[in-house]
Structures are given as structure tokens and as C-alpha cells.
Amino acid sequence: MILHNVVQVIFLMSGIVSVLASLLDWDWFFTADNAGFLVKRLGRKGARLAYGAIGVAFIAAAVYFYYKMKNI
């Protein structure tokens, strides 16, 4: 059960960071090597939209699994 909570927190925190980076246009986030792939393919604005969507999906997954595990 504790492992599930850890995974939920990781998903939630990753989603929050991704959404904040997208909204606030964090330079350190979008100049990192990992984000460079999407920035090169989609441009900075497209990468911001993509990371915003990914962040929302991560947050939604964390909330979904929280309630799913709560009902078991």
C-alpha cells in the first residue's frame, strides 16, 4: 500500500512541475536535454503545450489511482 502512495506522489509532483513549467515558461526546464527533443520537434510553444497536457494527465492519473485505491 505504501508503494502505491509513493507512486501517486511521484505522479502528482511530476504533473505539478510539468504544468508549472508550461505556464511559467521556465527556461531551465525547456533547455534541459530531456525536454530538448520536444522543443526541437514542436518548437518552444508546442513543447509548452505538450508538457502542460502531460502534466494534467499525470495529475489526473494520480487522483484517479488515489480514489481507486481508497475504495479497495
C-alpha positions in Angstrom: 0.0 0.0 0.0 2.8 2.4 0.8 4.4 1.8 -2.6 1.1 2.8 -4.3 1.2 6.1 -2.3 4.8 6.7 -3.3 3.9 6.3 -7.0 0.9 8.5 -6.6 3.0 11.3 -5.0 5.6 10.9 -7.8 2.9 11.2 -10.5 1.4 14.2 -8.7 4.6 16.1 -8.2 5.8 15.4 -11.7 2.5 16.7 -13.1 2.6 19.8 -11.0 6.2 20.6 -12.1 5.3 20.0 -15.7 2.2 22.2 -15.6 4.1 25.0 -13.7 7.0 24.8 -16.2 4.5 25.1 -19.0 2.6 28.0 -17.6 5.6 29.9 -16.3 7.9 29.1 -19.3 10.8 28.0 -17.1 14.0 28.4 -19.1 15.9 25.7 -17.1 13.2 23.2 -17.8 13.0 23.7 -21.6 16.7 24.0 -22.1 17.4 20.7 -20.4 18.5 17.8 -22.6 15.3 15.7 -21.9 13.0 18.5 -23.0 15.2 19.3 -26.0 13.6 16.6 -28.0 10.2 18.1 -27.9 11.5 21.6 -28.2 13.3 20.7 -31.4 10.3 18.9 -32.9 7.5 21.2 -31.8 9.2 24.5 -31.0 9.1 26.1 -27.6 5.4 27.0 -27.7 4.4 23.5 -28.8 6.6 21.9 -26.2 5.0 24.1 -23.6 1.6 22.8 -24.7 2.7 19.2 -24.8 4.3 19.4 -21.3 1.1 21.1 -20.0 -1.0 18.3 -21.3 1.4 15.6 -20.0 1.3 17.3 -16.6 -2.5 17.4 -16.5 -2.6 13.7 -17.5 -0.1 12.9 -14.6 -2.2 14.8 -12.1 -5.4 13.1 -13.3 -3.7 9.7 -13.1 -2.6 10.4 -9.5 -6.1 11.5 -8.5 -7.7 8.6 -10.2 -5.5 6.0 -8.6 -5.8 7.7 -5.2 -9.6 7.2 -5.3 -9.3 3.8 -6.9 -7.1 2.6 -4.0 -9.2 4.3 -1.4 -12.3 2.3 -2.4 -10.5 -1.1 -2.1 
